[in-house]
Amino acid sequence: MRHLIVPSVDTQHWLEVLKTNNWLVSGLGVVTIETGEKGLPLAEHAPQEDDPIWLGLTHALMAREVNKIKHWSDLLDRELYQQFEQYWPRSYEMVGDVLIVRLEEEVKQHQDLIAEAMLERISSARIICADNGVTGKFRVRDISPILSRDGNISTLTKIRENGHNIIIDPAKAYFSSRLSTEREGNVVAAKQLANLLDRPITISDPYAGVGPALPSLIATEGLVEAIFAGDLNPDAVELLRYNLKSQVNKANYDFDNQAFCMDARKWRSDKNLTGSTDLLLVNLPHDTIEHLTDLFPLMCKGTMSLIRGWAIVERQNLDGVRELIEQKLIQHGAREISLTCKEIKGFSASKIFIRIESWQIFP
């Protein structure tokens, strides 16, 4: 069985991460290895060792006694299971207490049996939903409830990330836990910028979704002068406003905060937003690079500013992407540019997911 190897002092942190994402094998305890580090048993569907979410921690295979552990499929009638053996779902996704599973056409007729078995064996799941792909203008997941533990078929749920609670609804707005380490990186970069400027900073997150990037920034006392956040999806903005208000109420200091349901490319038309931003977050991976020039007017003038964005690009074009972005910055008058484009993880056979980080001074 695959185990995540962590320093002893970090055990509780990683247990929380694994439990939140349903990547921990239940019923098996933490094992101490010869070096004094701890081994945490990983579920089969947990990300592979090279995924950035592990922060470089190693994985190791260890023999463990698992006779007491039953997979949910073990609860199905054996003849039925064997009849459709190749079609039963091999993995699923947990979003808070909402379990989302993609069903092959061949076993959709047995979805109630699947849901009943999953609820029995997966204690962290409140509701089982079928994943029907993405739909609509905002490319939101089309998920349909199959069965819930308490009769409540709402997909509104709570997740805990980096020590903060966030309310989300996977049926209404996109959310990915895979960027949690990137959101931690935002805090590190924001502190660096605030120290450089010797003052609190204004942060703009025009593609905020439900706002997962904001809690850790807000929780850093004295870091934020103002936060402007938004999204084009009104359902996402409703949750964004709730989450933002919740975090503001917990903060020990005062700062301006506003949330907009607006196309990010139109923010430049608001005189209160132009020239306002020290740190800009651009999380629209398929369109980040194209949108950048529309966002440059938001940046503060005459002082160092920072743009952190994420994009999906062709692996072979990484150097060309960096040159293109630098050219856009220069054309907009930016100087003292320090720009990096770093691969975060693979996206497909030919594409990669990258982080763009650009320090500069706009005129």
Order of alpha helices (4+ residues) and beta strands (2+ residues): beta-alpha-beta-beta-beta-alpha-beta-beta-alpha-beta-beta-beta-beta-alpha-beta-alpha-beta-alpha-beta-beta-alpha-beta-alpha-beta-beta
